[in-house]
């Protein structure tokens, strides 16, 4: 029987993988993917705990996280396209070339 501990273990593994991805990646798209893994790990934990306690609050939080993640990806990819058109690269190291307009 799969219980709460199993879901929380999967959530922890997903969170650690997402955190490693955020810390190690130099590409903006991979950074977005890693952030999505982090948010989905939180969703799995919220929904599992919500189901365990028979309370809908965790599921409501998960829905808000999904909405925030969708808007983050939409805005982030829009900015990423503009950045690629301007610089021709989506690597984090290309941010060094940014200058402040005075």
C-alpha positions as CSV (number, residue, x, y, z in Angstrom):
1,X,0.0,0.0,0.0
2,X,1.3,3.4,-1.0
3,X,1.1,5.8,1.9
4,X,2.0,9.4,2.8
5,X,5.6,8.6,3.4
6,X,6.1,7.3,-0.1
7,X,4.6,10.5,-1.7
8,X,6.7,12.7,0.6
9,X,9.8,10.7,-0.4
10,X,9.1,11.2,-4.1
11,X,8.5,14.9,-3.3
12,X,11.9,15.2,-1.5
13,X,13.7,13.4,-4.4
14,X,12.1,15.7,-6.9
15,X,12.9,18.8,-4.9
16,X,16.6,17.8,-4.5
17,X,16.9,17.1,-8.3
18,X,15.3,20.5,-9.0
19,X,17.6,22.2,-6.6
20,X,20.7,20.6,-8.1
21,X,19.4,21.6,-11.6
22,X,19.0,25.2,-10.5
23,X,22.5,25.3,-8.9
24,X,24.3,23.6,-11.8
25,X,22.7,24.7,-15.0
26,X,24.0,27.5,-17.2
27,X,21.2,27.5,-19.7
28,X,18.0,29.5,-19.1
29,X,15.7,26.8,-20.5
30,X,17.2,24.2,-18.2
31,X,16.9,26.6,-15.3
32,X,13.2,27.0,-16.1
33,X,12.8,23.2,-16.2
34,X,14.5,22.9,-12.8
35,X,12.3,25.5,-11.3
36,X,9.2,23.6,-12.6
37,X,10.5,20.5,-10.9
38,X,10.9,22.4,-7.6
39,X,7.3,23.7,-7.9
40,X,5.9,20.3,-8.8
41,X,7.7,18.7,-5.8
42,X,5.8,21.2,-3.6
43,X,2.6,20.3,-5.4
44,X,3.0,16.6,-4.8
45,X,3.7,17.2,-1.1
46,X,0.7,19.6,-0.7
47,X,-1.7,17.2,-2.5
48,X,-0.5,14.2,-0.6
49,X,-0.8,15.9,2.8
50,X,-4.1,17.3,1.8
51,X,-5.4,13.8,0.9
52,X,-4.0,12.3,4.1
53,X,-5.8,14.8,6.3
54,X,-8.9,14.9,4.1
55,X,-8.7,18.7,3.8
56,X,-8.9,20.5,0.5
57,X,-6.5,23.3,1.5
58,X,-3.4,21.7,0.1
59,X,-5.1,21.0,-3.2
60,X,-6.1,24.7,-3.4
61,X,-2.5,25.7,-2.8
62,X,-1.3,23.3,-5.5
63,X,-3.7,25.0,-8.0
64,X,-2.3,28.4,-7.1
65,X,1.2,27.1,-7.6
66,X,0.3,25.7,-11.0
67,X,-1.2,29.0,-12.0
68,X,1.9,30.9,-10.8
69,X,4.2,28.4,-12.6
70,X,2.3,28.8,-15.9
71,X,2.6,32.6,-15.7
72,X,6.3,32.4,-14.7
73,X,7.0,30.2,-17.8
74,X,5.0,32.5,-20.1
75,X,6.8,35.7,-19.0
76,X,10.2,34.0,-18.7
77,X,10.0,32.5,-22.2
78,X,9.0,35.8,-23.6
79,X,11.9,37.5,-22.0
80,X,14.2,34.7,-23.1
81,X,13.2,35.1,-26.7
82,X,13.9,38.8,-26.5
83,X,17.3,38.1,-24.9
84,X,18.2,35.5,-27.6
85,X,17.2,38.0,-30.4
86,X,19.5,40.6,-28.8
87,X,22.5,38.5,-27.9
88,X,22.2,35.2,-29.8
89,X,22.7,33.2,-26.6
90,X,20.6,31.8,-23.8
91,X,23.5,31.0,-21.5
92,X,23.7,32.6,-18.0
93,X,27.2,33.8,-18.8
94,X,25.9,36.1,-21.4
95,X,24.4,38.2,-18.6
96,X,27.8,39.5,-17.9
97,X,27.6,41.5,-21.1
98,X,24.6,43.5,-19.9
99,X,25.2,47.2,-19.3
100,X,23.2,49.7,-17.4
101,X,21.6,52.4,-19.5
102,X,22.0,55.8,-17.8
